[in-house]
Amino acid sequence: MEIVFRPATAGDAPALATLIMLASQSHYSTTGFELSLGGAREHQHAEIARLAGTKARSGFHFSYFEVAQADDRVVASAAGFDKILAEKEIPAALREIGWTEVALQALDQRLAELYACFPDEPPACWTLDHVAVLPAFRRMGLARGLLQRQFVRGRAAGFHQAKLDVFQGNERAIALYHSLGFQVSATLGEATLRKILGRAPLLRMTRAL
């Protein structure tokens, strides 16, 4: 089996959707997209795959991803982007895949309490997200390799600090991030995440690039 690390392409959208959902699931049984996208998992997967290929470059866009490919299959992912810019693109991306203004307003209402858990985005910070490896390919160093490639991307784009959020209790991921130099800088959404999603709080982790 040959493992290749490479930037994602538009054709990777279905595989990216699978990995994005896996990253959102973390060590729980649900993804969190039940609240934002609704419907069955097949519907959520289709919506995310479409978002990966829109002209508007939200945080789901394929161009932000590095992937690991085993033979002809994408098995791991990590995204890196300027979240301030990527978040501005979310409404446009959703409109591209058919969301109405009414649907966008309803989404904001559903997520308003969760949005309030997060501080304002720090400027000039490279956000890492959607870090996931298919179960059969774990413990092979794929996530580490992809994150290191994202560090290179972030530095090349002029960023000097990276950040990511991970659910408290996801010990394997937390250990990996610590080994890469990340340190916990804040705890986010303790009461709200338990109330709305039945989850532990998020740990905000940062490191210099």
Secondary structure as GFF3:
##gff-version 3
##sequence-region A 1 209
A	DSSP	beta_strand	3	7	.	.	.	ID=ss1
A	DSSP	three_ten_helix	10	12	.	.	.	ID=ss2
A	DSSP	alpha_helix	13	25	.	.	.	ID=ss3
A	DSSP	alpha_helix	33	36	.	.	.	ID=ss4
A	DSSP	alpha_helix	41	51	.	.	.	ID=ss5
A	DSSP	three_ten_helix	62	64	.	.	.	ID=ss6
A	DSSP	beta_strand	65	70	.	.	.	ID=ss7
A	DSSP	beta_strand	73	82	.	.	.	ID=ss8
A	DSSP	alpha_helix	83	88	.	.	.	ID=ss9
A	DSSP	alpha_helix	90	96	.	.	.	ID=ss10
A	DSSP	alpha_helix	101	115	.	.	.	ID=ss11
A	DSSP	beta_strand	125	133	.	.	.	ID=ss12
A	DSSP	three_ten_helix	135	137	.	.	.	ID=ss13
A	DSSP	alpha_helix	142	156	.	.	.	ID=ss14
A	DSSP	beta_strand	161	167	.	.	.	ID=ss15
A	DSSP	alpha_helix	171	179	.	.	.	ID=ss16
A	DSSP	beta_strand	183	188	.	.	.	ID=ss17
A	DSSP	alpha_helix	190	197	.	.	.	ID=ss18
A	DSSP	beta_strand	202	208	.	.	.	ID=ss19
###
